[in-house]
Amino acid sequence: MIDVDGLLNRGLRSDCRVGIGLPEKATDNVRRRLARSHSGVCPVSYSSTESLISSLKDGDIDAAVRGSLSSVKVLEFMKTAFSLDAVMRTAILEDVRGKQFLLTPVGIDEGTDRDSRLTLAEKTYAYFSRIGWNLQIGVLSKGRLEDGDRTKEVKASLRDGEWLVGRLRRQGFRVAHHAILLEDAVAKSDLVVAPDGITGNLIFRSMHFVGGGKAFGAPVVNIKRVFVDTSRAKSDFTDSVLLAAGLTQKMAGHRGSR
């Protein structure tokens, strides 16, 4: 079970400094919206990708949101700054019925094989465990379970899905294979694992930009600092700033209770 609203409310009550990749004028709009909500969060404007990532790494800000900065440049600088082979992101979504869930992979070059999808699922589970979320995982494939003989691609995807479920179950995760039935995966899961990043990106865009669902942002799950990735097509980044602040506060509280 996940609680995005609780996370956003936690962010509202915080006084975190959150760097955001937006021009100063656009950041002023975010500040005004936060002020109307009586939030103590302080958004800090950054026009340079390198400065935003460096400030996050050095602790000059408590968290960061990509905003309208180039995704390619952000990924490049994050890999260098945090010594990563890959930047792993998991989107936080809400469908039109109000069901909140996580989706990964969402980058078009992520989750290209079953091993990378396994790592994404493991890293996502570990990341959100830090704020007390116990996730039910739903794995997707490119066809129904009985569709294995239709094309080689479908057969391979179903086989990889079964492999992924088996590996996760052996580690003690609660997981089910929903094949191509996205509607079942969203209804019954907290974390939906798409067949690959291109499919995940299409699911994200279909649900948010076409289907009217909400997209709060995509935290990077393989670093200890809080960085929330966002789509440049997003019209208002206030909820992403609150998400970043809420994650920061929850993780600080979790560390303090250990």
C-alpha positions as MATLAB code, in Angstrom:
seq = 'MIDVDGLLNRGLRSDCRVGIGLPEKATDNVRRRLARSHSGVCPVSYSSTESLISSLKDGDIDAAVRGSLSSVKVLEFMKTAFSLDAVMRTAILEDVRGKQFLLTPVGIDEGTDRDSRLTLAEKTYAYFSRIGWNLQIGVLSKGRLEDGDRTKEVKASLRDGEWLVGRLRRQGFRVAHHAILLEDAVAKSDLVVAPDGITGNLIFRSMHFVGGGKAFGAPVVNIKRVFVDTSRAKSDFTDSVLLAAGLTQKMAGHRGSR';
ca = [
       0.000    0.000    0.000;
       1.330    3.436   -0.905;
       0.269    6.843    0.403;
       1.205    9.673   -1.942;
      -1.162   12.131   -0.252;
       0.555   11.537    3.083;
       3.907   12.162    1.427;
       2.712   15.442   -0.120;
       1.270   16.571    3.236;
       4.586   15.762    4.882;
       6.242   17.934    2.250;
       3.810   20.784    2.930;
       4.837   20.822    6.591;
       8.572   20.782    5.869;
      11.030   23.639    5.401;
      13.256   21.863    2.869;
      15.285   23.712    0.270;
      14.382   22.070   -3.029;
      16.377   22.926   -6.144;
      14.339   22.986   -9.338;
      15.472   23.281  -12.945;
      13.257   26.203  -13.927;
      13.805   29.861  -14.823;
      13.397   32.255  -11.897;
      10.042   33.537  -13.181;
       8.580   30.019  -13.342;
      10.002   29.208   -9.897;
       8.268   32.337   -8.546;
       4.953   30.799   -9.644;
       5.768   27.665   -7.654;
       6.678   29.823   -4.634;
       3.334   31.637   -4.825;
       1.400   28.355   -4.965;
       3.334   27.021   -1.974;
       2.743   30.259   -0.056;
      -1.006   29.961   -0.635;
      -0.787   26.485    0.912;
       1.140   27.919    3.904;
       4.086   25.637    3.114;
       7.574   26.331    4.395;
       9.278   24.633    1.426;
      11.796   26.898   -0.297;
      12.192   26.254   -4.065;
      15.564   27.362   -5.443;
      15.821   28.122   -9.153;
      18.578   26.563  -11.282;
      19.151   27.178  -14.988;
      22.271   24.991  -15.120;
      22.051   21.198  -14.979;
      25.566   20.895  -13.594;
      24.876   23.413  -10.811;
      21.660   21.646   -9.775;
      23.315   18.221   -9.557;
      26.411   19.600   -7.815;
      24.294   21.440   -5.231;
      22.368   18.252   -4.514;
      25.512   16.178   -4.130;
      27.228   18.774   -1.920;
      24.195   19.219    0.354;
      23.567   22.874   -0.559;
      19.945   21.858   -1.161;
      17.943   19.102    0.527;
      16.420   17.671   -2.660;
      16.125   18.401   -6.367;
      13.499   18.354   -9.129;
      14.490   18.265  -12.814;
      11.807   20.685  -13.992;
      12.384   21.727  -17.598;
      16.075   20.815  -17.825;
      17.199   18.404  -20.542;
      16.773   14.767  -19.526;
      19.875   13.742  -21.477;
      22.074   16.275  -19.680;
      20.597   15.456  -16.266;
      21.286   11.739  -16.715;
      24.812   12.464  -17.921;
      25.694   14.690  -14.955;
      24.046   12.372  -12.419;
      26.050    9.392  -13.636;
      29.264   11.362  -13.214;
      28.393   13.029   -9.897;
      27.117    9.870   -8.184;
      29.380    7.336   -9.971;
      26.467    5.447  -11.542;
      26.423    3.039  -14.461;
      22.739    3.868  -14.966;
      20.203    6.295  -13.495;
      17.150    4.316  -12.353;
      13.805    6.111  -12.145;
      10.370    5.008  -10.959;
       7.295    7.137  -11.678;
       4.599    7.825   -9.088;
       1.165    7.925  -10.758;
      -2.534    8.104   -9.973;
      -5.146    6.860  -12.430;
      -8.477    8.592  -13.123;
     -10.177    6.449  -10.456;
      -7.739    7.649   -7.801;
      -5.597    4.466   -7.600;
      -2.009    5.405   -6.822;
       0.845    3.196   -7.999;
       4.501    3.120   -9.028;
       5.669    2.390  -12.578;
       9.101    1.281  -13.793;
      10.969    1.353  -16.161;
       9.912    4.684  -17.682;
      13.055    5.792  -19.536;
      13.169    4.669  -23.181;
      16.653    3.209  -22.728;
      15.896    1.493  -19.396;
      14.736   -2.062  -18.664;
      15.975   -3.407  -21.980;
      16.517   -6.920  -20.583;
      15.188   -9.036  -17.741;
      18.218   -8.510  -15.518;
      17.882   -4.726  -15.628;
      14.139   -5.016  -14.875;
      14.963   -7.207  -11.884;
      17.456   -4.637  -10.620;
      14.903   -1.833  -11.094;
      12.282   -3.760   -9.116;
      14.783   -4.493   -6.315;
      16.073   -0.907   -6.143;
      12.549    0.523   -6.224;
      11.410   -1.765   -3.409;
      14.454   -0.893   -1.295;
      14.051    2.850   -1.922;
      10.408    3.035   -0.897;
      10.955    0.665    2.003;
      12.949    3.539    3.495;
       9.680    5.461    3.913;
       7.710    2.437    5.129;
       5.944    1.386    1.912;
       5.477   -2.394    1.587;
       4.923   -2.998   -2.121;
       2.897   -5.605   -3.981;
       4.625   -6.040   -7.353;
       2.858   -6.660  -10.666;
       4.910   -7.767  -13.684;
       3.710   -7.032  -17.232;
       4.524   -8.815  -20.497;
       3.646   -8.203  -24.154;
       0.761  -10.673  -24.433;
      -1.679  -12.866  -22.531;
      -0.274  -16.016  -20.936;
      -1.875  -18.126  -23.705;
      -0.379  -15.957  -26.498;
       3.099  -17.497  -26.484;
       2.802  -19.017  -29.950;
       1.679  -15.827  -31.704;
       5.077  -14.157  -32.231;
       8.654  -14.709  -31.081;
       8.629  -11.330  -29.338;
       5.543  -12.183  -27.296;
       6.915  -15.612  -26.410;
      10.224  -14.121  -25.240;
       8.442  -11.416  -23.228;
       6.196  -13.931  -21.453;
       9.181  -16.119  -20.676;
      11.077  -13.143  -19.247;
       8.044  -12.158  -17.190;
       7.821  -15.615  -15.643;
      11.564  -15.575  -14.961;
      11.289  -12.179  -13.266;
       8.375  -13.296  -11.070;
      10.272  -16.426  -10.070;
      13.403  -14.508   -9.109;
      11.448  -11.955   -7.070;
       9.426  -14.648   -5.271;
      12.591  -16.476   -4.262;
      13.698  -13.265   -2.558;
      10.427  -13.091   -0.620;
       8.659  -10.350   -2.595;
       4.892  -10.388   -3.077;
       4.586  -10.506   -6.859;
       2.215  -11.621   -9.627;
       2.507  -11.918  -13.417;
      -0.348   -9.975  -15.065;
       0.903  -10.562  -18.635;
      -0.519   -7.774  -20.866;
      -3.421   -6.954  -18.527;
      -2.342   -3.496  -17.394;
      -5.753   -2.866  -15.873;
      -5.313   -5.819  -13.503;
      -1.739   -4.869  -12.646;
      -2.726   -1.297  -11.713;
      -5.758   -2.452   -9.701;
      -3.896   -5.127   -7.734;
      -0.329   -3.810   -7.457;
       1.614   -0.989   -5.838;
       4.560   -1.342   -8.234;
       3.970   -2.144  -11.911;
       7.007   -3.417  -13.846;
       6.601   -2.778  -17.577;
       8.102   -5.094  -20.239;
      10.704   -2.444  -21.152;
      11.318    1.285  -20.886;
       9.633    2.181  -24.168;
       6.455    0.392  -23.102;
       6.664    1.998  -19.652;
       7.086    5.453  -21.192;
       4.036    4.876  -23.411;
       1.998    3.695  -20.395;
       3.052    6.830  -18.504;
       2.150    9.174  -21.368;
      -1.140    7.410  -22.104;
      -2.296    7.525  -18.495;
      -1.138   11.085  -17.734;
      -1.291   13.147  -20.920;
      -4.201   11.348  -22.607;
      -6.082    9.513  -19.866;
      -6.252   12.326  -17.314;
      -4.277   10.598  -14.562;
      -1.826   12.401  -12.280;
       1.966   12.177  -12.504;
       3.803   13.382   -9.402;
       7.338   12.703  -10.588;
       9.855    9.887  -10.863;
      12.381    9.627   -7.999;
      15.832    8.259   -8.826;
      15.922    5.068   -6.777;
      19.633    4.205   -6.874;
      21.071    7.220   -5.034;
      20.727    8.183   -1.370;
      19.884   11.838   -2.077;
      16.363   12.756   -3.248;
      16.096   13.652   -6.931;
      12.680   13.708   -8.602;
      12.658   13.482  -12.379;
       9.798   15.144  -14.249;
       8.469   15.490  -17.778;
       9.172   18.845  -19.430;
       5.567   18.762  -20.707;
       4.295   19.088  -17.121;
       2.525   22.429  -16.627;
       2.936   22.754  -12.837;
       5.840   21.368  -10.815;
       4.495   22.274   -7.366;
       3.432   18.718   -6.531;
       6.849   17.410   -7.597;
       8.541   19.904   -5.254;
       6.280   18.766   -2.396;
       7.002   15.136   -3.283;
      10.746   15.786   -3.090;
      10.353   17.568    0.250;
       8.124   14.815    1.628;
      10.559   12.086    0.601;
      13.419   13.983    2.212;
      11.519   14.403    5.484;
      10.308   10.798    5.605;
      13.754    9.385    4.893;
      15.343   11.626    7.515;
      12.767   10.443   10.025;
      13.345    6.820    9.067;
      17.119    7.168    9.569;
      16.538    8.828   12.920;
      14.370    5.957   14.165;
      16.896    3.214   13.461;
];
